[in-house]
Amino acid sequence: MIVTVFSTKSYDRTFMEKAAGSLHTLRFVEDRLTAATATLAQGSTAVCAFVNDQVDAAALQVFKDVGVEIVALRSAGFNNVDMAAAKRLGIAVARVPAYSPEAVSEHTVALILSLDRNIHRAYARVREGNFALEGLLGFNLHGRTVGIVGTGRVGAGVARIMLGFGCKVIAHDVIPNVACAALGVTYTTLDTLLAEADIVSLHCPLTDATRHLIDAPAIDRMKHGVMLINTSRGGMIDTAAVIQGLKSGRIGHLGLDVYEEEEELFFEDLSSEVIQDDAFERLLMFSNVLVTGHQGFFTHEALSAIAKTTMANLSSFETGGHATYQLAG
């Protein structure tokens, strides 16, 4: 099968070529997928897309016109895909439902620890010869209440780690995870979680119901000085509301690995350019904010698993007409 891989970086090529072997012919393009770049898939039976590619109705129509039969996402989330249009056009969509949940869980905890103990600020100070401790005061995680919104594999992984620190872990999910409950996680309503948690960590898929789940009213229900972490999808957080929460002190620490307008920013080197996103630039001005560029998944184990599952999806579709992890249209 000939596959056009969009939004390609050097690491994508390395892991995907190894996983594909001689099974599939991969054509790598650096361009992000949009309706304008979709024609680059000409001559391919399949397309491989990433989290910030726009697999909208217009792009899917181009795929239909050039003969693409399947879009294989090398990600778990599929909020960037117009599933109704894909179904209407008869284009299959497959995803990677789980690759290395530990990677994102561990990155989440890394953000928590870095913000708590001001590691990012201390690092910058020491490099300048400043060894003063004023302004770097942290707090013990032991005994703190951690609220986890969404207890799938990633959220459950965070729960296990935080329980190991001696934290009280509470959670909210539409379907409670029996394994988490068995570990000692207490399930509660979202309102109660927001009111009681010292640390709120988001691990939900982005849907119409969860978009801007953390808005101004939600922030008003949180403890003063709460730590808010998001390693799921940027659209979970209303950025304007969070900025106001930081200014008022209601949010005492903010850790982000995702951002609701990240499509034009993340995964690219923009160090020589002026970033035009004023809200993002405002976030970076707060010393109690730590942002990473959607790197929670970025481990050897995760990239290997993503590539293998993506190739398995393509192979099963080629041989049987249905991908292993094909989404229902």
N, C-alpha and C positions, 0 to 999 in steps of 0.2 A: 504494500500500500504506500502511495506517495502522500507525504504529510507535510504541510506547511506549518512551521512553528513560528508563531508571532512573539514579539517582545523578547527576543533571544538575547541572553547574555552569555559570556564565555562559560560560566558554570552550567548553564542549561545545556549547551552543546556537549560538554564533557560527560555529564550524567546520562543524558538522553541517548547519545550515540552508543554508549556502553550498554544501555538497556535494550536498545533497538537491535543491535547486532546486525544480522543480515535479513531480519524479518521485515523491516520497513525502510523506505527511503525517506530521509528527513531533509527538508529544505528549510534552512534557518534564515529568518529575516529579523532585523533589529527593530523594525517599525512596530509601534503599538497598533493593535487591531482597532480600526474604525471603519465606518462605511466607505471612507475614501481610500483606505489601504486594503480593503478586503479583496480587491482584484488581484493582489499578489498571490492569492491562492489558486489562480488559473492553472489548470493541469493537475491539481491535487484531488484526491478522493476524500481526504481528511484534513482538518485544521486542528492545531493544538493552540489553545489560548490560555492566558494567565489572568490573575485577579483583576487587573486594571484595564484589560481589553474590553472594548465595547461590542459585545455580541448582541446588538440590537436588531430590530426588524430590518433596517436598511442593509446592515452587513449580512444578515442571513439571506436576504433576497439576492444579494450578489453571489453568495455561496451557492444558492440554488441554481442560479444562471450559469455558473462555471462548473457545476457538477460535483460540488462537495456534498458528501452524504452524512458526515458525522463531525461534530465539534467535540474534541476531547480536551476537557479542562484539566490543567495540571494544578488544581486547587480543590479544596473542599467546598468552598462557597460558590454559589451560582447566581447571586443577586445581580450580576452583570449580564445575564442572559435573558433575552425575551423568550421565555419558554412557550408562550402562546403562539408566537410567530414561528418558532422552530417546529412546533407540532403541525401548524397549518401548512408549512412548507415541506414537511416530511423529512426534516433533518434531525438525526439523532443527536442527543447531548449526553455526554458521560462525564463523570467527575472522579476525583480521588477522595473518597469519604474520610479516610484516615491514613496518615502517612507516618508521622512521629509525633503524637500528641505530647510526648514528654518534652520535645523541643520548645513548643510554645508555652507549656506549663512552666518549664525552667526559666524561660525568658521573662515570663510574668513575675516570677519571684525575684529575678535579678533586678527588675525595675523597682520592686517593693524595697528590696534591701538597699539599692543605690539611693533612692529618695530618702528613705528613713535615716540612713547614716551619712547623707550628703556626700556620697563617694564622688559624684561628678564634679562637685564644687571643690572638694579637697584635692582631687587630681589636678585641676587647673591651678589651684593655689601653690601646691608643692612644686610644680614645674616652674613657677615664677619665684621660688625661694621663700614663699610665705608659709610658715608652719604654725601660724596662729590658729587656735581652735574656736575663737568667737564666731558665732553664726553657724556652727556645724553640729550643734546639739541634736542628737537623735532620741529615739525611744526604744525600749525593749519590745520585741514582738511577742514574747512570752506573756500570755494572759490577755492579749488584745483580741478583739472580735473581728473576724474577717468575714465579709459577706460576699458570697459567690453567686452571681446571676448567670445561671446556665451551667448544669453539671453533666455535660457530655464528657468525652474523654479528656479534653483539655481542662475543663473546670474541675473534674474529679481529680486530675493530677495535681492541680494547685491545692485542692483541699487536703490531699494526702501530705503534701510538703508542709503546708501551714499547720496542720495538726502536729507534725513532727517538731515544729518550733514551740509547741505548747499553746497555740492559739485556740480560741473558741471559734469554730467555723459554723456559720449559718448559711443557708442557701435558699434560692428561689428558682423553681423550674416548673414548667407546665406538667412535666412528667418527672417526679422525683426519682433519683438514681438509688436503687435499693442498696447497691454496694457502698455508696457514700453514707447512707443512713447507718449502715452496719459499722462503719468506721467511727461514727459519733457525730456526723454532720446533722444539724437540726434544720429541717425545712420550715419555712415561714412565708408570710406574704411579702411582696416586694416593698410595701410601705414599712413594714416592721423591720425588714433588712436594712433599708436606707436609714431608718431612725436609730438603729442599734449598732451598726458596723463602724469600726474605726477605719477599716480598709474595705473599699468596695471594688470588686474585680469583675469585669464583664467578659462573658464567654458564650454569647448567644449568636445564632445566625442572624443576618440582617434581613428582615421581612418588613412588610407594611406595619405590622404590629410592634416591631422593636425599633423602628427608625425613630431617632431622637427619644429613645427611652429615658435617657438622662437629659431632661430639659430643665427649665427654671423651677417649676413646681417640685420636681424630683430633687433638685439640689437643695431647695428650701427645707425638705424633710430630713436631710442628712445632718449628722453631727457637725458642729463647728470645728473646722480643722481636719476634716476627713481626708483620707488619701483615696484618690480615684484612679483606677488602672483600667486601660482598655487595650487588649491585644486581640480583639475579635474582628470587628469591622468598624470603620470610622463613622459611618452613619448612625451608629448607636448613640452618639453624643451630639448634642446641639452646641457647636463650638462657641457661638455668641454667649449662650447661657453659662458655659463653663468659664469663659473669660470674666464674666461678671462675678461668678462664684470665687474665682481666684482673687479678684480685686477686693471683695468683701471679707475674705478670709474664711468663708465657709468651706472652701476647698483649700486644704493646707498643703497638699502635694498632688501633683498630676503626672501620671506616667502613661505615655501613648506610644504604641507601636503601629498605630493606624490613625488615619485622619480622613474626615469625610470628603475632602477635596484633594486627595492624594494623587489622583490620576496624573496630574501635570507635574508632580514633584518627585514622588518616590521612585526608586530604582534607577535614577539618573544622576549624573554629576553636574550639579548646577552651581558649583563653587565660584565660577567666574561670571555668573549672571546675577542680575537683581531679581529676587523673587517677588513676584507681583501679588501674591496672596497676602493681603494685609492682616487677616485674622491669624494666619499661621505665623507670620512675623511677630505679631503681638504675643502669641503664646511663648515664643522663644525668648522674650524679654523677661519672663518671670524666672527667678532663680530656683523656685520650687517646682519647676516643670522640667521633665526629662522626656525627650522625644527620640525614638529610634525609627528608622525608615522601613518599617514592615519587614523586620529581619527575624521575627520570632521563629519562623519556620526554617531559618537558614543554618542547618547543620548537615554534616555529611550523611547522617542516617536518614534525615528527612528527604533530602534531595534524591538520594538513591531510591527510597521507597516511592516517591512521587513519580520518578521516571519509570520504574518497573510497573507500577499500577497503570500508568498512562499507556504504556506499550501493551499491557494485558488487555486493556479496554479496546484498543485498536485491533489487536489480534482476534479477540472473540467476536468483534463486529464483522471483521473480514471473513471469518470462517463460518459464523453462525447467524449473522445478521442482527445480533444483539450484543451490545457491550456488557461487560461484566458488571459495571456500576453505572448502567444507563439510567438517566432520570426519566420519570414518567412525564409525558407531555401534557 
